[in-house]
Amino acid sequence: MRSSDWYLTHDVDEFLARAGEFLRSRPGPHVMQSTWAERVRARGAEAFGADVPVFGMLERGGEVHATCYRLPPRGYGLSPLTPEQADSLAARLADLGDSLPSVSADHGTATAFAEAWQRRTGAMPRLRDTRLCLYRLGTLTPPDPLPAGRGRVLGEQDLEQTMFWCAEFARAVGENIVIDAGTWAGTRFADKTYTLWETPDGTPVSVAGMNPLIGGQIQVDVVYTPSHLRGRGYAAAVTAEVSRAALAAGAQDVVLFADLSNPTSNALYQRLGYVRLSEWVGYDFSAAVPETGAGTETGAGTGTGTRIG
């Protein structure tokens, strides 16, 4: 497989026009590609800073067989690739003189690319400690009994409360981000719809968010209960509520990521009817200069990868 089969572009509309059908063919494994492409389309590439996002397609015979994307200053996010496809992408990026900090994808793809990148550039890959599991909703099975209370969708009038909960979540998972009225629109949290679980007296105890409907799929993202309120069924209740809302919004597929180091959350999602799709990992690379040229060409460029969400 030739590295020249990979086409790179900064034009997200072109990417979606050419790769949209491919992305919709396997919405679960392609969730990150679809999510970030739609965010870039909706916000405009200029919203992501001077180093504009880059999208890539592996095309042969007029058909797209794989994709990638990058959002500076992070690394590449990849659709599922065979070892041959991963090697051809590594060759393409090395030929461009691309400096690559990291890669994230399903375990097999990320590992194949990391090995290919090391062969071609000498960069040493380091597997991140955090491993995620991608789940897809089968048959929704809400907890029975539910904890006392109800779910409430947060609207525009609840922005202060929404930002508070997102900041608490970000702090809990170690995201180094400032969330306030000035930064909100540029965060990955701004395009979600949030549901709070409230006790009968109106006290909020757990939150869950969902991304917009993209290609018939909705990703549940941000599920958070303060540590002193855990173990009471609130997370299960609010996740079931937001999953039901996703189905009501027209989603044919509902997916979410869970940290594999947290057996409680993984067991919870499976009880609710979520089925494991794949393991998701990331590799960080040591600084290395590619062995081959540094030229660029029309439609090619650099950028970086993804954060789950």
LUMPA-780001 format. One record per residue (C-alpha): x, y, z; chain. Coordinates in Angstrom, 1 decimal, decimal comma. Last residue first. Example, Ala and Ser with C-alpha at 12.3 -4.5 7.8 and 13.67 -1.06 7.14 Angstrom:
// residues 2
+--------+--------+--------+------+
!      u !      v !      w ! unit !
+--------+--------+--------+------+
!   13,7 !   -1,1 !    7,1 !    A !
!   12,3 !   -4,5 !    7,8 !    A !
+--------+--------+--------+------+
// end
This chain:
// residues 309
+--------+--------+--------+------+
!      u !      v !      w ! unit !
+--------+--------+--------+------+
!  -15,5 !   13,7 !   24,1 !    A !
!  -12,3 !   11,7 !   24,4 !    A !
!   -9,4 !   14,1 !   23,7 !    A !
!   -8,0 !   14,0 !   20,3 !    A !
!   -5,3 !   14,5 !   17,8 !    A !
!   -3,1 !   17,1 !   16,4 !    A !
!   -2,2 !   19,4 !   13,5 !    A !
!    0,0 !   19,2 !   10,5 !    A !
!   -0,5 !   19,9 !    6,8 !    A !
!   -1,4 !   18,6 !    3,4 !    A !
!   -3,9 !   20,1 !    1,0 !    A !
!   -1,3 !   21,5 !   -1,4 !    A !
!    2,1 !   20,0 !   -0,7 !    A !
!    4,6 !   19,9 !    2,1 !    A !
!    8,3 !   19,1 !    2,1 !    A !
!   10,1 !   17,8 !    5,1 !    A !
!   12,0 !   14,9 !    3,6 !    A !
!   13,0 !   11,6 !    5,2 !    A !
!   14,4 !   10,4 !    8,5 !    A !
!   11,8 !   12,0 !   10,6 !    A !
!   13,3 !   14,0 !   13,5 !    A !
!   12,5 !   12,6 !   16,9 !    A !
!   11,0 !   13,9 !   20,1 !    A !
!    9,7 !   11,0 !   22,3 !    A !
!    6,3 !    9,7 !   21,3 !    A !
!    3,1 !    9,4 !   23,4 !    A !
!    0,9 !    6,4 !   22,8 !    A !
!   -2,9 !    6,3 !   23,4 !    A !
!   -5,3 !    3,5 !   24,1 !    A !
!   -8,9 !    2,5 !   23,3 !    A !
!  -10,3 !   -1,0 !   24,0 !    A !
!  -13,1 !   -2,1 !   21,7 !    A !
!  -16,9 !   -2,6 !   21,3 !    A !
!  -18,1 !   -3,6 !   24,8 !    A !
!  -21,9 !   -3,8 !   25,1 !    A !
!  -24,0 !   -1,2 !   27,1 !    A !
!  -27,3 !   -2,6 !   28,5 !    A !
!  -27,6 !   -0,6 !   31,8 !    A !
!  -25,9 !   -3,5 !   33,7 !    A !
!  -23,0 !   -3,1 !   31,3 !    A !
!  -22,7 !    0,6 !   32,0 !    A !
!  -22,6 !   -0,1 !   35,8 !    A !
!  -20,0 !   -2,8 !   35,5 !    A !
!  -17,7 !   -0,5 !   33,6 !    A !
!  -18,4 !    2,3 !   36,1 !    A !
!  -17,5 !    0,1 !   39,1 !    A !
!  -14,5 !   -1,5 !   37,5 !    A !
!  -12,7 !    1,8 !   37,2 !    A !
!   -9,2 !    1,1 !   35,6 !    A !
!  -10,9 !    0,5 !   32,3 !    A !
!  -12,0 !    4,1 !   32,0 !    A !
!  -15,3 !    4,2 !   30,3 !    A !
!  -16,2 !    5,5 !   26,8 !    A !
!  -19,7 !    6,0 !   25,5 !    A !
!  -21,9 !    5,0 !   22,6 !    A !
!  -25,5 !    5,4 !   21,5 !    A !
!  -26,5 !    4,1 !   18,0 !    A !
!  -29,7 !    4,6 !   16,2 !    A !
!  -30,0 !    8,0 !   17,8 !    A !
!  -33,3 !    9,8 !   17,1 !    A !
!  -33,5 !   12,3 !   19,9 !    A !
!  -35,7 !    9,8 !   21,9 !    A !
!  -32,7 !    7,4 !   21,8 !    A !
!  -30,4 !   10,0 !   23,2 !    A !
!  -33,0 !   11,0 !   25,9 !    A !
!  -33,1 !    7,4 !   27,0 !    A !
!  -29,4 !    7,3 !   27,3 !    A !
!  -29,5 !   10,6 !   29,2 !    A !
!  -32,0 !    9,1 !   31,7 !    A !
!  -30,1 !    5,7 !   32,0 !    A !
!  -26,9 !    7,6 !   32,7 !    A !
!  -28,7 !    9,8 !   35,3 !    A !
!  -30,1 !    6,8 !   37,1 !    A !
!  -26,9 !    4,7 !   37,0 !    A !
!  -24,9 !    7,7 !   38,3 !    A !
!  -27,4 !    8,3 !   41,1 !    A !
!  -27,4 !    4,7 !   42,4 !    A !
!  -26,4 !    5,4 !   45,9 !    A !
!  -22,8 !    4,3 !   45,8 !    A !
!  -21,4 !    7,7 !   45,1 !    A !
!  -22,6 !   10,9 !   46,9 !    A !
!  -19,3 !   11,7 !   48,8 !    A !
!  -17,3 !   11,2 !   45,6 !    A !
!  -19,3 !   13,8 !   43,6 !    A !
!  -21,1 !   12,1 !   40,7 !    A !
!  -20,0 !   12,5 !   37,2 !    A !
!  -20,9 !   11,2 !   33,7 !    A !
!  -19,4 !   13,4 !   31,0 !    A !
!  -20,0 !   12,0 !   27,6 !    A !
!  -22,8 !   10,0 !   26,1 !    A !
!  -22,1 !    9,8 !   22,4 !    A !
!  -25,0 !   10,1 !   20,0 !    A !
!  -25,2 !    8,3 !   16,6 !    A !
!  -27,4 !    8,7 !   13,5 !    A !
!  -24,6 !   10,5 !   11,5 !    A !
!  -24,1 !   13,0 !   14,3 !    A !
!  -26,7 !   13,7 !   17,0 !    A !
!  -25,2 !   16,2 !   19,4 !    A !
!  -23,1 !   15,1 !   22,3 !    A !
!  -24,5 !   13,8 !   25,5 !    A !
!  -24,0 !   14,8 !   29,1 !    A !
!  -24,5 !   13,2 !   32,5 !    A !
!  -24,8 !   14,8 !   36,0 !    A !
!  -25,2 !   13,6 !   39,5 !    A !
!  -26,4 !   14,9 !   42,9 !    A !
!  -28,4 !   18,0 !   42,3 !    A !
!  -30,6 !   18,9 !   45,3 !    A !
!  -34,2 !   19,5 !   44,3 !    A !
!  -35,9 !   18,3 !   47,5 !    A !
!  -36,9 !   15,0 !   45,8 !    A !
!  -33,2 !   14,4 !   44,9 !    A !
!  -32,0 !   15,7 !   41,6 !    A !
!  -30,3 !   13,9 !   38,7 !    A !
!  -29,0 !   16,4 !   36,3 !    A !
!  -29,1 !   16,1 !   32,5 !    A !
!  -26,8 !   17,9 !   30,1 !    A !
!  -26,8 !   18,6 !   26,4 !    A !
!  -23,4 !   18,9 !   24,9 !    A !
!  -21,9 !   21,6 !   22,5 !    A !
!  -20,1 !   23,5 !   25,2 !    A !
!  -18,2 !   20,7 !   26,9 !    A !
!  -15,3 !   20,5 !   24,3 !    A !
!  -14,3 !   24,0 !   25,3 !    A !
!  -14,3 !   27,1 !   23,1 !    A !
!  -17,7 !   28,4 !   24,1 !    A !
!  -16,9 !   28,1 !   27,8 !    A !
!  -13,7 !   30,1 !   27,9 !    A !
!  -15,0 !   33,6 !   28,9 !    A !
!  -18,0 !   32,3 !   30,9 !    A !
!  -15,9 !   30,0 !   32,9 !    A !
!  -14,1 !   26,7 !   32,5 !    A !
!  -10,3 !   26,7 !   32,8 !    A !
!   -8,7 !   23,4 !   31,7 !    A !
!   -6,1 !   21,0 !   32,9 !    A !
!   -8,1 !   17,8 !   32,7 !    A !
!   -7,3 !   15,5 !   35,6 !    A !
!  -10,4 !   13,3 !   35,6 !    A !
!  -11,8 !   14,9 !   38,8 !    A !
!  -10,9 !   18,4 !   37,9 !    A !
!  -12,7 !   18,1 !   34,5 !    A !
!  -15,8 !   16,7 !   36,2 !    A !
!  -15,9 !   19,5 !   38,8 !    A !
!  -15,4 !   22,1 !   36,0 !    A !
!  -18,2 !   20,4 !   34,0 !    A !
!  -20,5 !   20,6 !   37,0 !    A !
!  -19,8 !   24,3 !   37,6 !    A !
!  -20,2 !   25,1 !   34,0 !    A !
!  -23,6 !   23,5 !   33,9 !    A !
!  -24,7 !   25,3 !   37,0 !    A !
!  -23,7 !   28,7 !   35,6 !    A !
!  -25,3 !   27,9 !   32,3 !    A !
!  -28,7 !   26,9 !   33,8 !    A !
!  -30,8 !   29,5 !   31,9 !    A !
!  -29,5 !   28,0 !   28,7 !    A !
!  -31,1 !   24,7 !   29,6 !    A !
!  -30,2 !   21,8 !   31,9 !    A !
!  -32,4 !   18,7 !   31,5 !    A !
!  -33,8 !   17,4 !   34,8 !    A !
!  -33,8 !   13,8 !   35,9 !    A !
!  -35,9 !   12,8 !   38,9 !    A !
!  -35,6 !   11,9 !   42,6 !    A !
!  -35,6 !    8,8 !   44,8 !    A !
!  -33,1 !    6,2 !   43,6 !    A !
!  -34,4 !    4,0 !   40,8 !    A !
!  -35,6 !    0,5 !   41,6 !    A !
!  -34,9 !   -1,0 !   39,2 !    A !
!  -32,0 !    0,4 !   37,2 !    A !
!  -32,8 !    1,2 !   33,6 !    A !
!  -32,1 !   -1,6 !   31,0 !    A !
!  -31,4 !   -0,1 !   27,6 !    A !
!  -31,1 !   -2,8 !   25,0 !    A !
!  -27,8 !   -2,7 !   23,2 !    A !
!  -25,9 !    0,6 !   23,9 !    A !
!  -22,4 !    0,7 !   22,4 !    A !
!  -19,3 !    0,7 !   24,6 !    A !
!  -15,7 !    2,0 !   24,0 !    A !
!  -13,3 !    0,9 !   26,7 !    A !
!  -10,6 !    3,2 !   27,8 !    A !
!   -7,0 !    2,7 !   28,9 !    A !
!   -5,1 !    5,3 !   30,9 !    A !
!   -1,5 !    4,4 !   31,7 !    A !
!   -0,3 !    5,8 !   28,4 !    A !
!    1,9 !    3,5 !   26,2 !    A !
!    5,2 !    5,1 !   25,5 !    A !
!    6,5 !    5,2 !   21,9 !    A !
!   10,2 !    5,9 !   21,1 !    A !
!   10,7 !    8,0 !   18,0 !    A !
!   13,2 !    6,4 !   15,6 !    A !
!   11,5 !    8,0 !   12,6 !    A !
!   10,4 !    5,2 !   10,3 !    A !
!   10,6 !    2,2 !   12,5 !    A !
!    9,2 !    4,1 !   15,5 !    A !
!    6,3 !    5,4 !   13,5 !    A !
!    5,5 !    1,9 !   12,3 !    A !
!    5,5 !    0,5 !   15,9 !    A !
!    3,3 !    3,3 !   17,1 !    A !
!    1,0 !    2,8 !   14,2 !    A !
!    0,5 !   -0,9 !   14,9 !    A !
!    0,0 !   -0,2 !   18,6 !    A !
!   -2,6 !    2,5 !   18,0 !    A !
!   -4,5 !    0,3 !   15,5 !    A !
!   -4,6 !   -2,7 !   17,7 !    A !
!   -5,6 !   -0,8 !   20,8 !    A !
!   -8,3 !    1,3 !   19,3 !    A !
!   -7,1 !    4,8 !   18,6 !    A !
!   -4,9 !    7,5 !   20,0 !    A !
!   -1,6 !    8,9 !   18,7 !    A !
!    1,0 !   11,2 !   20,2 !    A !
!    3,6 !   14,0 !   19,9 !    A !
!    4,1 !   13,8 !   16,1 !    A !
!    6,5 !   16,1 !   14,3 !    A !
!    5,6 !   15,8 !   10,6 !    A !
!    8,6 !   15,9 !    8,2 !    A !
!    6,1 !   15,4 !    5,4 !    A !
!    7,7 !   12,1 !    4,4 !    A !
!    7,3 !   11,0 !    8,0 !    A !
!    3,6 !   11,7 !    7,8 !    A !
!    3,2 !    9,7 !    4,6 !    A !
!    5,3 !    6,8 !    5,9 !    A !
!    3,4 !    6,6 !    9,2 !    A !
!    0,2 !    6,6 !    7,1 !    A !
!    1,5 !    3,7 !    5,0 !    A !
!    2,5 !    1,8 !    8,1 !    A !
!   -0,9 !    2,2 !    9,7 !    A !
!   -2,6 !    1,0 !    6,5 !    A !
!   -0,3 !   -2,1 !    6,4 !    A !
!   -0,9 !   -2,9 !   10,1 !    A !
!   -4,7 !   -2,7 !    9,4 !    A !
!   -6,4 !    0,5 !   10,6 !    A !
!   -9,3 !    1,3 !   12,8 !    A !
!  -10,0 !    5,1 !   12,6 !    A !
!   -7,1 !    7,2 !   13,8 !    A !
!   -6,7 !   10,2 !   16,2 !    A !
!   -3,4 !   12,0 !   15,6 !    A !
!   -1,5 !   14,0 !   18,2 !    A !
!   -2,3 !   17,1 !   20,3 !    A !
!   -1,3 !   20,7 !   19,8 !    A !
!   -3,1 !   21,1 !   17,5 !    A !
!   -6,2 !   19,1 !   16,4 !    A !
!   -5,4 !   16,0 !   14,2 !    A !
!   -7,5 !   13,7 !   12,1 !    A !
!   -7,4 !   10,3 !   10,6 !    A !
!   -9,4 !    8,2 !    8,1 !    A !
!   -9,6 !    4,8 !    6,6 !    A !
!  -10,9 !    2,9 !    3,5 !    A !
!  -12,3 !    5,8 !    1,4 !    A !
!  -13,3 !    4,7 !   -2,1 !    A !
!  -12,4 !    6,0 !   -5,5 !    A !
!  -10,3 !    3,0 !   -6,3 !    A !
!   -8,1 !    3,6 !   -3,3 !    A !
!   -8,4 !    6,4 !   -0,7 !    A !
!   -6,9 !    6,7 !    2,7 !    A !
!   -8,4 !    9,9 !    4,1 !    A !
!   -6,8 !   12,6 !    6,3 !    A !
!   -8,0 !   15,5 !    8,3 !    A !
!   -6,0 !   18,5 !    9,6 !    A !
!   -7,0 !   21,0 !   12,2 !    A !
!   -5,6 !   24,6 !   12,0 !    A !
!   -2,5 !   25,6 !   13,7 !    A !
!   -3,3 !   29,3 !   14,3 !    A !
!   -6,1 !   28,6 !   16,7 !    A !
!   -9,0 !   26,2 !   17,0 !    A !
!  -11,7 !   28,7 !   16,4 !    A !
!  -10,2 !   29,5 !   13,0 !    A !
!  -11,3 !   26,0 !   11,8 !    A !
!  -14,9 !   27,0 !   12,0 !    A !
!  -17,2 !   26,3 !   15,0 !    A !
!  -19,7 !   24,0 !   13,3 !    A !
!  -17,3 !   22,4 !   10,8 !    A !
!  -14,6 !   21,9 !   13,5 !    A !
!  -17,1 !   20,4 !   15,9 !    A !
!  -18,5 !   18,1 !   13,1 !    A !
!  -15,0 !   16,9 !   12,3 !    A !
!  -14,3 !   16,4 !   16,0 !    A !
!  -17,4 !   14,2 !   16,5 !    A !
!  -17,2 !   12,2 !   13,3 !    A !
!  -13,5 !   11,2 !   13,7 !    A !
!  -14,0 !   10,4 !   17,4 !    A !
!  -17,1 !    8,2 !   16,8 !    A !
!  -15,5 !    6,2 !   14,0 !    A !
!  -15,5 !    2,9 !   15,9 !    A !
!  -19,1 !    3,4 !   16,8 !    A !
!  -20,4 !    4,9 !   13,6 !    A !
!  -19,2 !    2,1 !   11,3 !    A !
!  -20,6 !    2,8 !    7,8 !    A !
!  -21,4 !    6,4 !    8,9 !    A !
!  -17,7 !    7,3 !    8,8 !    A !
!  -17,3 !    5,8 !    5,3 !    A !
!  -20,3 !    7,7 !    4,0 !    A !
!  -18,9 !   10,9 !    5,3 !    A !
!  -15,4 !   10,5 !    3,9 !    A !
!  -15,5 !   12,5 !    0,7 !    A !
!  -18,1 !   15,2 !    1,7 !    A !
!  -16,9 !   15,2 !    5,3 !    A !
!  -13,3 !   15,7 !    4,3 !    A !
!  -14,2 !   18,4 !    1,8 !    A !
!  -16,2 !   20,2 !    4,4 !    A !
!  -13,3 !   19,8 !    6,9 !    A !
!  -10,9 !   21,6 !    4,6 !    A !
!   -7,4 !   21,3 !    6,2 !    A !
!   -6,6 !   18,4 !    4,0 !    A !
!   -4,5 !   15,2 !    3,9 !    A !
!   -4,8 !   12,5 !    1,2 !    A !
!   -3,3 !    9,1 !    2,0 !    A !
!   -2,9 !    6,9 !   -1,1 !    A !
!    0,5 !    8,5 !   -1,5 !    A !
!    1,8 !    6,3 !    1,4 !    A !
!    1,4 !    3,4 !   -1,0 !    A !
!    0,0 !    0,0 !    0,0 !    A !
+--------+--------+--------+------+
// end
